[in-house]
């Protein structure tokens, strides 16, 4: 398995009560989403589930992954809210995806 970790951007496309789905332009051309715990993103960003859709995050990921489970996202930071407000938050401790 090839591992190529780097910082990348994700756009939240759907936020459900348990799992949120994020699209990464640098992985599968944004066509396949990765699952992320909604509670974790809410805690990191300070946003409610309803406010997560459309937001942009930066995080570390394995962009050479073959499957969504191998992307291994961690070190999430909120970059922009869906309402266009830009902000940079200090990353809080959360280092993986559990669904």
The first five atom37 places (N, CA, C, CB, O) and aatype in JSON, in Angstrom:
{
  "aatype": [20, 20, 20, 20, 20, 20, 20, 20, 20, 20, 20, 20, 20, 20, 20, 20, 20, 20, 20, 20, 20, 20, 20, 20, 20, 20, 20, 20, 20, 20, 20, 20, 20, 20, 20, 20, 20, 20, 20, 20, 20, 20, 20, 20, 20, 20, 20, 20, 20, 20, 20, 20, 20, 20, 20, 20, 20, 20, 20, 20, 20, 20, 20, 20, 20, 20, 20, 20, 20, 20, 20, 20, 20, 20, 20, 20, 20, 20, 20, 20, 20, 20, 20, 20, 20, 20, 20, 20, 20, 20, 20, 20, 20, 20, 20, 20, 20, 20, 20],
  "atom_mask": [
    [1, 1, 1, 1, 1],
    [1, 1, 1, 1, 1],
    [1, 1, 1, 1, 1],
    [1, 1, 1, 1, 1],
    [1, 1, 1, 1, 1],
    [1, 1, 1, 1, 1],
    [1, 1, 1, 1, 1],
    [1, 1, 1, 1, 1],
    [1, 1, 1, 1, 1],
    [1, 1, 1, 1, 1],
    [1, 1, 1, 1, 1],
    [1, 1, 1, 1, 1],
    [1, 1, 1, 1, 1],
    [1, 1, 1, 1, 1],
    [1, 1, 1, 1, 1],
    [1, 1, 1, 1, 1],
    [1, 1, 1, 1, 1],
    [1, 1, 1, 1, 1],
    [1, 1, 1, 1, 1],
    [1, 1, 1, 1, 1],
    [1, 1, 1, 1, 1],
    [1, 1, 1, 1, 1],
    [1, 1, 1, 1, 1],
    [1, 1, 1, 1, 1],
    [1, 1, 1, 1, 1],
    [1, 1, 1, 1, 1],
    [1, 1, 1, 1, 1],
    [1, 1, 1, 1, 1],
    [1, 1, 1, 1, 1],
    [1, 1, 1, 1, 1],
    [1, 1, 1, 1, 1],
    [1, 1, 1, 1, 1],
    [1, 1, 1, 1, 1],
    [1, 1, 1, 1, 1],
    [1, 1, 1, 1, 1],
    [1, 1, 1, 1, 1],
    [1, 1, 1, 1, 1],
    [1, 1, 1, 1, 1],
    [1, 1, 1, 1, 1],
    [1, 1, 1, 1, 1],
    [1, 1, 1, 1, 1],
    [1, 1, 1, 1, 1],
    [1, 1, 1, 1, 1],
    [1, 1, 1, 1, 1],
    [1, 1, 1, 1, 1],
    [1, 1, 1, 1, 1],
    [1, 1, 1, 1, 1],
    [1, 1, 1, 1, 1],
    [1, 1, 1, 1, 1],
    [1, 1, 1, 1, 1],
    [1, 1, 1, 1, 1],
    [1, 1, 1, 1, 1],
    [1, 1, 1, 1, 1],
    [1, 1, 1, 1, 1],
    [1, 1, 1, 1, 1],
    [1, 1, 1, 1, 1],
    [1, 1, 1, 1, 1],
    [1, 1, 1, 1, 1],
    [1, 1, 1, 1, 1],
    [1, 1, 1, 1, 1],
    [1, 1, 1, 1, 1],
    [1, 1, 1, 1, 1],
    [1, 1, 1, 1, 1],
    [1, 1, 1, 1, 1],
    [1, 1, 1, 1, 1],
    [1, 1, 1, 1, 1],
    [1, 1, 1, 1, 1],
    [1, 1, 1, 1, 1],
    [1, 1, 1, 1, 1],
    [1, 1, 1, 1, 1],
    [1, 1, 1, 1, 1],
    [1, 1, 1, 1, 1],
    [1, 1, 1, 1, 1],
    [1, 1, 1, 1, 1],
    [1, 1, 1, 1, 1],
    [1, 1, 1, 1, 1],
    [1, 1, 1, 1, 1],
    [1, 1, 1, 1, 1],
    [1, 1, 1, 1, 1],
    [1, 1, 1, 1, 1],
    [1, 1, 1, 1, 1],
    [1, 1, 1, 1, 1],
    [1, 1, 1, 1, 1],
    [1, 1, 1, 1, 1],
    [1, 1, 1, 1, 1],
    [1, 1, 1, 1, 1],
    [1, 1, 1, 1, 1],
    [1, 1, 1, 1, 1],
    [1, 1, 1, 1, 1],
    [1, 1, 1, 1, 1],
    [1, 1, 1, 1, 1],
    [1, 1, 1, 1, 1],
    [1, 1, 1, 1, 1],
    [1, 1, 1, 1, 1],
    [1, 1, 1, 1, 1],
    [1, 1, 1, 1, 1],
    [1, 1, 1, 1, 1],
    [1, 1, 1, 1, 1],
    [1, 1, 1, 1, 1]
  ],
  "atom_positions": [
    [[0.84, -1.18, 0.0], [0.0, 0.0, 0.0], [0.89, 1.25, 0.0], [-0.96, 0.0, 1.22], [1.81, 1.36, 0.81]],
    [[0.6, 2.17, -0.9], [1.33, 3.44, -1.0], [0.72, 4.41, -0.01], [1.28, 4.01, -2.45], [-0.5, 4.55, 0.08]],
    [[1.58, 5.1, 0.73], [1.11, 6.1, 1.69], [1.72, 7.44, 1.32], [1.49, 5.7, 3.17], [2.94, 7.58, 1.23]],
    [[0.87, 8.43, 1.09], [1.32, 9.76, 0.71], [0.51, 10.79, 1.51], [1.16, 10.0, -0.83], [-0.44, 11.38, 0.99]],
    [[0.92, 11.01, 2.77], [0.2, 11.97, 3.61], [0.6, 13.4, 3.24], [0.5, 11.71, 5.1], [1.77, 13.71, 3.03]],
    [[-0.42, 14.26, 3.17], [-0.2, 15.69, 2.95], [-1.45, 16.43, 3.38], [0.16, 15.99, 1.47], [-2.53, 15.85, 3.52]],
    [[-1.3, 17.74, 3.58], [-2.46, 18.55, 3.89], [-3.3, 18.7, 2.64], [-2.05, 19.94, 4.45], [-2.78, 18.9, 1.54]],
    [[-4.6, 18.6, 2.81], [-5.53, 18.73, 1.69], [-6.8, 19.42, 2.17], [-5.85, 17.34, 1.09], [-6.99, 19.62, 3.37]],
    [[-7.64, 19.78, 1.24], [-8.9, 20.45, 1.57], [-10.06, 19.49, 1.4], [-9.09, 21.69, 0.69], [-10.05, 18.61, 0.54]],
    [[-11.07, 19.68, 2.23], [-12.3, 18.89, 2.14], [-13.49, 19.83, 2.22], [-12.36, 17.81, 3.26], [-13.46, 20.82, 2.94]],
    [[-14.52, 19.5, 1.47], [-15.78, 20.23, 1.51], [-16.83, 19.27, 2.05], [-16.18, 20.8, 0.09], [-16.96, 18.15, 1.56]],
    [[-17.57, 19.71, 3.05], [-18.6, 18.87, 3.65], [-19.82, 18.9, 2.72], [-18.97, 19.36, 5.09], [-20.39, 19.95, 2.45]],
    [[-20.2, 17.71, 2.24], [-21.32, 17.63, 1.3], [-22.62, 17.17, 1.96], [-20.97, 16.7, 0.16], [-23.71, 17.44, 1.47]],
    [[-22.49, 16.46, 3.09], [-23.7, 15.98, 3.78], [-23.35, 15.74, 5.24], [-24.25, 14.66, 3.12], [-22.34, 15.11, 5.56]],
    [[-24.19, 16.26, 6.13], [-23.98, 16.09, 7.57], [-25.22, 15.43, 8.18], [-23.67, 17.45, 8.26], [-26.27, 16.06, 8.27]],
    [[-25.08, 14.21, 8.58], [-26.16, 13.46, 9.21], [-25.89, 13.41, 10.72], [-26.28, 12.01, 8.59], [-24.82, 13.82, 11.16]],
    [[-26.84, 12.9, 11.51], [-26.65, 12.88, 12.96], [-25.4, 12.12, 13.43], [-27.86, 12.28, 13.61], [-24.77, 12.53, 14.41]],
    [[-25.05, 11.05, 12.77], [-23.9, 10.24, 13.2], [-22.68, 10.45, 12.3], [-24.27, 8.76, 13.21], [-21.57, 10.66, 12.79]],
    [[-22.89, 10.4, 10.99], [-21.78, 10.45, 10.04], [-21.94, 11.61, 9.07], [-21.69, 9.13, 9.26], [-23.02, 11.87, 8.54]],
    [[-20.84, 12.31, 8.85], [-20.77, 13.4, 7.88], [-19.92, 12.9, 6.72], [-20.16, 14.71, 8.52], [-18.99, 12.11, 6.91]],
    [[-20.22, 13.36, 5.51], [-19.46, 12.95, 4.33], [-18.73, 14.15, 3.75], [-20.39, 12.31, 3.28], [-19.32, 15.2, 3.5]],
    [[-17.43, 13.96, 3.53], [-16.58, 15.03, 3.01], [-16.0, 14.62, 1.67], [-15.45, 15.36, 4.01], [-15.59, 13.47, 1.48]],
    [[-15.96, 15.56, 0.72], [-15.36, 15.34, -0.59], [-13.98, 15.99, -0.62], [-16.27, 15.91, -1.73], [-13.82, 17.14, -0.21]],
    [[-13.0, 15.25, -1.1], [-11.63, 15.72, -1.2], [-11.28, 15.86, -2.67], [-10.64, 14.76, -0.47], [-11.33, 14.87, -3.4]],
    [[-10.94, 17.04, -3.12], [-10.58, 17.23, -4.53], [-9.34, 16.43, -4.9], [-10.35, 18.71, -4.82], [-9.22, 15.98, -6.04]],
    [[-8.43, 16.25, -3.96], [-7.19, 15.55, -4.25], [-7.29, 14.03, -4.12], [-6.11, 16.05, -3.33], [-6.31, 13.32, -4.33]],
    [[-8.46, 13.52, -3.79], [-8.65, 12.07, -3.7], [-9.88, 11.71, -4.5], [-8.77, 11.59, -2.21], [-10.97, 12.2, -4.21]],
    [[-9.73, 10.86, -5.48], [-10.82, 10.41, -6.35], [-11.53, 11.6, -7.0], [-11.82, 9.57, -5.54], [-12.72, 11.53, -7.29]],
    [[-10.8, 12.68, -7.22], [-11.33, 13.89, -7.88], [-12.61, 14.39, -7.23], [-11.59, 13.6, -9.35], [-13.45, 15.0, -7.89]],
    [[-12.76, 14.16, -5.93], [-13.93, 14.63, -5.2], [-15.2, 13.86, -5.48], [-14.16, 16.05, -5.51], [-16.28, 14.25, -5.02]],
    [[-15.08, 12.76, -6.22], [-16.26, 11.98, -6.6], [-16.7, 10.97, -5.55], [-15.99, 11.26, -7.88], [-17.86, 10.55, -5.54]],
    [[-15.8, 10.6, -4.66], [-16.12, 9.65, -3.59], [-15.91, 10.38, -2.27], [-15.23, 8.36, -3.67], [-14.88, 11.01, -2.06]],
    [[-16.88, 10.3, -1.38], [-16.76, 10.97, -0.1], [-16.16, 10.04, 0.94], [-18.13, 11.48, 0.37], [-16.22, 8.82, 0.82]],
    [[-15.59, 10.65, 1.97], [-15.1, 9.87, 3.1], [-16.02, 10.13, 4.3], [-13.61, 10.23, 3.44], [-16.51, 11.25, 4.47]],
    [[-16.25, 9.11, 5.11], [-17.09, 9.29, 6.3], [-16.28, 9.86, 7.45], [-17.72, 7.96, 6.71], [-15.14, 9.48, 7.68]],
    [[-16.89, 10.78, 8.17], [-16.27, 11.41, 9.33], [-17.34, 11.52, 10.42], [-15.67, 12.84, 8.96], [-18.48, 11.84, 10.11]],
    [[-17.0, 11.26, 11.67], [-17.99, 11.41, 12.73], [-18.47, 12.86, 12.85], [-17.39, 10.95, 14.07], [-17.67, 13.78, 13.0]],
    [[-19.76, 13.05, 12.78], [-20.35, 14.38, 12.87], [-20.0, 15.06, 14.19], [-21.86, 14.3, 12.71], [-19.66, 16.25, 14.2]],
    [[-20.08, 14.34, 15.27], [-19.78, 14.92, 16.58], [-18.35, 15.45, 16.63], [-19.98, 13.87, 17.68], [-18.11, 16.52, 17.18]],
    [[-17.41, 14.72, 16.05], [-16.01, 15.17, 16.07], [-15.85, 16.48, 15.3], [-15.1, 14.1, 15.47], [-15.18, 17.4, 15.79]],
    [[-16.45, 16.59, 14.11], [-16.34, 17.83, 13.35], [-17.04, 19.0, 14.04], [-16.91, 17.65, 11.95], [-16.57, 20.13, 13.99]],
    [[-18.16, 18.72, 14.69], [-18.85, 19.76, 15.44], [-18.0, 20.27, 16.59], [-20.2, 19.24, 15.97], [-17.93, 21.47, 16.85]],
    [[-17.34, 19.35, 17.29], [-16.48, 19.74, 18.41], [-15.26, 20.52, 17.93], [-16.04, 18.51, 19.19], [-14.86, 21.49, 18.58]],
    [[-14.68, 20.11, 16.82], [-13.5, 20.79, 16.28], [-13.84, 22.2, 15.8], [-12.9, 19.97, 15.13], [-13.1, 23.14, 16.06]],
    [[-14.96, 22.32, 15.11], [-15.31, 23.6, 14.47], [-16.17, 24.52, 15.31], [-16.01, 23.33, 13.19], [-16.19, 25.73, 15.09]],
    [[-16.89, 23.95, 16.29], [-17.82, 24.74, 17.07], [-19.14, 24.98, 16.34], [-17.2, 26.06, 17.42], [-19.97, 25.77, 16.79]],
    [[-19.34, 24.29, 15.21], [-20.56, 24.43, 14.43], [-21.55, 23.31, 14.76], [-20.24, 24.42, 12.93], [-21.16, 22.23, 15.19]],
    [[-22.81, 23.6, 14.56], [-23.83, 22.56, 14.72], [-23.83, 21.67, 13.48], [-25.24, 23.18, 14.96], [-23.25, 22.03, 12.45]],
    [[-24.47, 20.53, 13.57], [-24.57, 19.63, 12.42], [-25.2, 20.35, 11.24], [-25.4, 18.38, 12.78], [-24.76, 20.2, 10.1]],
    [[-26.22, 21.14, 11.49], [-26.92, 21.85, 10.42], [-26.01, 22.86, 9.72], [-28.14, 22.56, 10.98], [-26.23, 23.16, 8.54]],
    [[-25.02, 23.38, 10.41], [-24.12, 24.38, 9.83], [-22.9, 23.77, 9.15], [-23.67, 25.32, 10.91], [-22.14, 24.5, 8.5]],
    [[-22.69, 22.47, 9.27], [-21.5, 21.84, 8.69], [-21.52, 21.76, 7.17], [-21.33, 20.47, 9.26], [-20.49, 21.95, 6.53]],
    [[-22.68, 21.48, 6.57], [-22.76, 21.3, 5.12], [-22.28, 22.56, 4.4], [-24.2, 20.96, 4.69], [-22.73, 23.67, 4.66]],
    [[-21.34, 22.35, 3.47], [-20.78, 23.45, 2.71], [-19.52, 24.05, 3.28], [-21.79, 24.51, 2.58], [-18.86, 24.86, 2.62]],
    [[-19.15, 23.68, 4.49], [-17.94, 24.23, 5.09], [-16.7, 23.59, 4.48], [-17.94, 24.03, 6.62], [-16.75, 22.5, 3.92]],
    [[-15.58, 24.3, 4.6], [-14.3, 23.81, 4.09], [-13.37, 23.57, 5.26], [-13.68, 24.81, 3.08], [-13.26, 24.4, 6.17]],
    [[-12.7, 22.43, 5.23], [-11.74, 22.06, 6.25], [-10.4, 21.74, 5.59], [-12.24, 20.86, 7.08], [-10.35, 21.34, 4.43]],
    [[-9.34, 21.92, 6.34], [-8.02, 21.45, 5.94], [-7.64, 20.35, 6.91], [-6.96, 22.62, 5.93], [-7.94, 20.44, 8.1]],
    [[-6.99, 19.31, 6.41], [-6.56, 18.22, 7.27], [-5.47, 17.42, 6.59], [-7.75, 17.31, 7.64], [-5.21, 17.59, 5.4]],
    [[-4.83, 16.54, 7.34], [-3.81, 15.66, 6.82], [-4.48, 14.37, 6.37], [-2.71, 15.39, 7.89], [-5.3, 13.81, 7.1]],
    [[-4.13, 13.89, 5.16], [-4.75, 12.68, 4.63], [-3.77, 11.93, 3.74], [-6.02, 13.03, 3.84], [-2.81, 12.49, 3.21]],
    [[-4.05, 10.64, 3.59], [-3.3, 9.79, 2.67], [-4.0, 9.88, 1.31], [-3.22, 8.29, 3.18], [-4.96, 9.14, 1.06]],
    [[-3.54, 10.77, 0.46], [-4.2, 11.0, -0.83], [-3.86, 9.93, -1.87], [-3.81, 12.36, -1.36], [-4.38, 9.97, -2.98]],
    [[-3.0, 8.99, -1.52], [-2.7, 7.87, -2.41], [-3.52, 6.64, -2.03], [-1.2, 7.54, -2.38], [-3.28, 5.55, -2.55]],
    [[-4.47, 6.81, -1.14], [-5.27, 5.69, -0.64], [-6.11, 5.06, -1.76], [-6.19, 6.15, 0.5], [-6.55, 5.75, -2.68]],
    [[-6.31, 3.76, -1.64], [-7.15, 3.04, -2.61], [-8.61, 2.99, -2.16], [-6.61, 1.62, -2.82], [-9.5, 2.86, -2.99]],
    [[-8.85, 3.09, -0.86], [-10.22, 3.04, -0.33], [-10.43, 4.19, 0.65], [-10.49, 1.68, 0.36], [-9.48, 4.79, 1.15]],
    [[-11.7, 4.49, 0.91], [-12.01, 5.59, 1.82], [-11.49, 5.34, 3.23], [-13.5, 5.82, 1.87], [-11.17, 6.29, 3.94]],
    [[-11.4, 4.08, 3.64], [-10.9, 3.78, 4.98], [-9.4, 4.0, 5.11], [-11.25, 2.35, 5.36], [-8.88, 4.17, 6.21]],
    [[-8.68, 3.98, 3.98], [-7.23, 4.2, 4.0], [-6.84, 5.66, 3.92], [-6.6, 3.45, 2.87], [-5.66, 5.99, 4.07]],
    [[-7.8, 6.56, 3.7], [-7.49, 7.99, 3.63], [-6.95, 8.49, 4.97], [-8.74, 8.81, 3.23], [-6.09, 9.36, 5.0]],
    [[-7.45, 7.95, 6.07], [-6.95, 8.23, 7.42], [-6.85, 9.72, 7.73], [-5.6, 7.59, 7.59], [-5.76, 10.22, 8.01]],
    [[-7.96, 10.45, 7.68], [-7.91, 11.89, 7.93], [-7.63, 12.22, 9.4], [-9.2, 12.54, 7.5], [-8.14, 11.56, 10.3]],
    [[-6.81, 13.24, 9.62], [-6.53, 13.7, 10.98], [-6.0, 15.13, 10.95], [-5.53, 12.76, 11.69], [-5.58, 15.62, 9.9]],
    [[-6.01, 15.78, 12.09], [-5.54, 17.16, 12.19], [-6.45, 18.16, 11.51], [-4.17, 17.26, 11.6], [-5.97, 19.07, 10.84]],
    [[-7.75, 17.99, 11.66], [-8.74, 18.85, 11.0], [-8.7, 20.29, 11.49], [-10.14, 18.28, 11.2], [-8.53, 20.53, 12.69]],
    [[-8.85, 21.26, 10.56], [-8.99, 22.68, 10.89], [-10.07, 23.28, 10.0], [-7.63, 23.44, 10.71], [-10.08, 23.05, 8.79]],
    [[-10.96, 24.03, 10.6], [-12.0, 24.72, 9.85], [-11.38, 25.9, 9.11], [-13.15, 25.2, 10.79], [-10.68, 26.72, 9.71]],
    [[-11.64, 25.99, 7.8], [-11.11, 27.09, 7.0], [-12.17, 28.11, 6.63], [-10.47, 26.56, 5.74], [-11.93, 29.32, 6.72]],
    [[-13.35, 27.65, 6.22], [-14.4, 28.58, 5.82], [-15.76, 27.97, 6.08], [-14.27, 28.96, 4.33], [-15.96, 26.77, 5.88]],
    [[-16.67, 28.79, 6.53], [-18.03, 28.34, 6.77], [-18.84, 28.43, 5.49], [-18.69, 29.16, 7.89], [-18.44, 29.11, 4.54]],
    [[-19.98, 27.77, 5.46], [-20.83, 27.78, 4.27], [-21.4, 29.16, 3.98], [-21.95, 26.8, 4.44], [-21.8, 29.43, 2.85]],
    [[-21.44, 30.04, 4.98], [-21.96, 31.39, 4.76], [-20.88, 32.34, 4.22], [-22.53, 31.94, 6.06], [-21.12, 33.54, 4.08]],
    [[-19.7, 31.79, 3.91], [-18.63, 32.58, 3.33], [-17.67, 33.18, 4.33], [-19.2, 33.66, 2.53], [-16.66, 33.76, 3.94]],
    [[-17.96, 33.06, 5.61], [-17.06, 33.61, 6.63], [-15.81, 32.75, 6.7], [-17.77, 33.66, 8.03], [-15.88, 31.53, 6.89]],
    [[-14.66, 33.39, 6.54], [-13.39, 32.67, 6.61], [-12.84, 32.76, 8.02], [-12.37, 33.25, 5.59], [-12.89, 33.8, 8.67]],
    [[-12.33, 31.64, 8.48], [-11.69, 31.65, 9.79], [-10.76, 30.45, 9.87], [-12.75, 31.61, 10.93], [-10.97, 29.44, 9.21]],
    [[-9.77, 30.58, 10.66], [-8.82, 29.5, 10.87], [-8.87, 29.14, 12.34], [-7.38, 29.9, 10.42], [-8.64, 29.99, 13.2]],
    [[-9.15, 27.9, 12.63], [-9.22, 27.48, 14.02], [-7.99, 26.67, 14.37], [-10.5, 26.67, 14.28], [-7.37, 26.05, 13.5]],
    [[-7.64, 26.67, 15.62], [-6.55, 25.85, 16.11], [-7.02, 24.41, 16.14], [-6.06, 26.32, 17.52], [-8.08, 24.12, 16.7]],
    [[-6.26, 23.49, 15.54], [-6.69, 22.1, 15.54], [-6.85, 21.56, 16.95], [-5.71, 21.25, 14.77], [-5.99, 21.79, 17.8]],
    [[-7.92, 20.85, 17.19], [-8.12, 20.19, 18.47], [-7.75, 18.73, 18.31], [-9.58, 20.34, 18.96], [-7.66, 18.22, 17.19]],
    [[-7.53, 18.06, 19.4], [-7.06, 16.68, 19.32], [-8.17, 15.74, 18.86], [-6.51, 16.22, 20.66], [-9.13, 15.49, 19.59]],
    [[-8.03, 15.24, 17.67], [-8.86, 14.18, 17.13], [-8.1, 13.67, 15.94], [-10.32, 14.66, 16.74], [-7.79, 14.44, 15.03]],
    [[-7.79, 12.39, 15.9], [-6.85, 11.92, 14.9], [-7.35, 10.76, 14.05], [-5.61, 11.52, 15.56], [-6.53, 10.02, 13.52]],
    [[-8.63, 10.59, 13.92], [-9.05, 9.5, 13.05], [-10.52, 9.47, 12.79], [-8.65, 8.21, 13.63], [-11.27, 10.33, 13.26]],
    [[-10.93, 8.49, 12.04], [-12.32, 8.35, 11.67], [-12.87, 7.1, 12.32], [-12.5, 8.31, 10.15], [-12.32, 6.01, 12.15]],
    [[-13.95, 7.26, 13.08], [-14.65, 6.11, 13.63], [-16.12, 6.3, 13.32], [-14.39, 5.96, 15.15], [-16.68, 7.35, 13.63]],
    [[-16.73, 5.33, 12.74], [-18.14, 5.46, 12.4], [-18.94, 4.38, 13.09], [-18.35, 5.39, 10.89], [-20.16, 4.32, 12.92]]
  ]
}
